[in-house]
Amino acid sequence: MDGGLVLIQLLNGIQLGVLLFLVAAGLTLVFGIMDFVNLAHGALYMVGAFFCATLTLYFGSFLLAIAIALPATFLVGYLTEILVVRHLYRRDHLDQVLATFGLILVFDTLVHMIWGPQGLSINLPQAVTGRVDLFGIAEFPVYRLLIIIAGLLVAVGLFLVITRTRVGMLVRAGASNPSMIGALGVNIRKLFRYVFAFGAMLAGFGGMIVAPITQARIGMGNDVLLIAFVVIIIGGIGSIRGAFIAALVVGLIDTMGRAFLDDIMAAFLSSTAAENAAPALSAMLVYILMAAILYFRPQGLFPPKVR
């Protein structure tokens, strides 16, 4: 097995992991604090990508586009919470699933009406379109490396906010016992609103930084949403640390499985059987892991502490 290929796929897995974390972090906060099942979270990932692509075309600057698209996506999440989500908190999960599935259709239709059925591409600055040498054994795209760095910086910043600030204390308390912080005088509705909008912004940021690779396209958040739910179940609903670790694990398992599982299976099966079975099995690996975690640790690997 080629060492350079292993290193490249390892970095690809970490890149996928940090993107999953950006989506899963907001999702786990919304689910953990608000007990709200938000299927429309992936649509906000898509909205962020379209905002960034449009602003990049308009201003000619990818960084400036991100700087403007972040608060714009926050505002979309804020308005979505006011107009729709806040009316669903006291409803059961089935009603929340149905309502937020309807929001997916609404967002997809609005994007279709505003931007049309075609995706939007983003041209990156020349400085980040090259490749970086990895110890003389492989080369890796500079922009993908920057995605990893940006995702890790967001993870560190979010961890510091959650663990070292008053806002983080309220968020952690909300994840552990939301009724108690409401009884202590915290405006729980305002907390919910800002957590929802912040989660939307995190998801939107994920869409923004992946758009130059995959394009901004209708429905792009639906696939990543499913894996994000797997991540928060493995990590523990309401846990940022759990979401981060689980996202990296899922990203590595998914990427390495797709890249090398056929070679591993070829050692035990015929080449034809390995090539036929490996793609299906690699797609199942993260779900097998989730099933095992649910069996042995139903609360996830790092559930928030309940007092």
Secondary structure, DSSP 8 states (H G I E B T S, - for coil): --HHHHHHHHHHHHHHHHHHHHHHHHHHHHHHHH----TTHHHHHHHHHHHHHHHHHHHS-HHHHHHHHHHHHHHHHHHHHHHTGGGGTTS-HHHHHHHHHHHHHHHHHHHHHHH-SS-B-----GGGSSEEEETTTEEEEHHHHHHHHHHHHHHHHHHHHHHHSHHHHHHHHHHH-HHHHHHTT--HHHHHHHHHHHHHHHHHHHHHHHHHHH-B-TTHHHHHHHHHHHHHHHH-TT-HHHHHHHHHHHHHHHHHHHHHHHHHHHTTS-HHHHHHHHHHHHHHHHHHHHHHHHHH-TT-SS-----
